[in-house]
Amino acid sequence: MSGHSPITGPCAWVGTEMARSTRWVRDLAAADVAELDAALRLVEQRGLPWYEIQRKDFPLPGLRALLDDVADELENGSGMMKLRGLPVDRYSESELRQLYFGLGANLGTPVFQNRSGELMRLIRDEGAEVGKRYGQIESTPDGKPFLSSYARTLSSGALRFHTDRTDVVALLCVRQARKGGVSTICSSVAVMNEMLKRRPDLAELLYEPYYRSRHGEEAVENGEVYALPIFGARDGRFTSHFSLTYIEEAQMVGKVPKLTAAQKAALDMLLALAKELAFEMSFEPGDIQFLNSHVTYHGRTPFEDDKSAGQDRLLMRLWLSMPNSRALPSGQEVLWQRIEAGALRGGIRLQPTAQAKRS
């Protein structure tokens, strides 16, 4: 008998219904773009670097109601939003950084995306050597290099369903690939509910700790591990942190107990249900995708670029700590550092010598 109950509400959706819904889509009006342009001119006149922009530096009073609506849908609604209509071709990369960071600072607080202090990450295919630059394990049981999660993000390969270490992940599409690179999204709440219905015994295992590696995040080498449940709830509100890559890396560390057959079956079922319950979100230049990491999983299909045709996929990523975020279960400090509602939290802890970086 399961000790946990299904969670209902707009966060527990299935892909077939969400693909037909418009509740998660908003459009920027001409007046909104004009206000963004005016705020951009202000920071340009001051010579303010993008990574120093705060909400007070980038005034968007006319967009306040829209941004509050976005924040509310992310935390209390479906957990995802797409904001359409930013004319990205109008701006240089430097201007886009300022505008996007200023917009993000009006929604939440950007947090570090790696131990070197990156506050904005350009997501694109960085080539065959990406593992050597961003982390890979050379000595694996099958003899093949094992890419860190961070390195996989910066390749053209598929990304399995996962969450990011932040309340909200925001992705601005600057350019799309010639082929592929489709964004796949599902409700982690719906995954948990369906698992409780079909295999409550496996669902219960995911409320217990799984070891994960910090390789590619705080740690340069694969050896630093921590234990954290994949599912959690507090005050009736769900949270899930999941990336199979970090669990697989932890299994390569000698001191970590090996997963049982049941634990592996639970992971397999989670991924199968995520695929079953997901939908594909169209993602065009000028779209900004916002996802609440506590209640969604996201992935990506592999892609092929054609740089000569201007079809080389480029996304700009922000990780946002949200002022309206939920309280998290006790014990999750090991990942989030702070767990109270609205706390500044998430992201990657910096190396002692690191400073906030430009890209």
Disulfide bonds with the S-S distance in Angstrom:
none
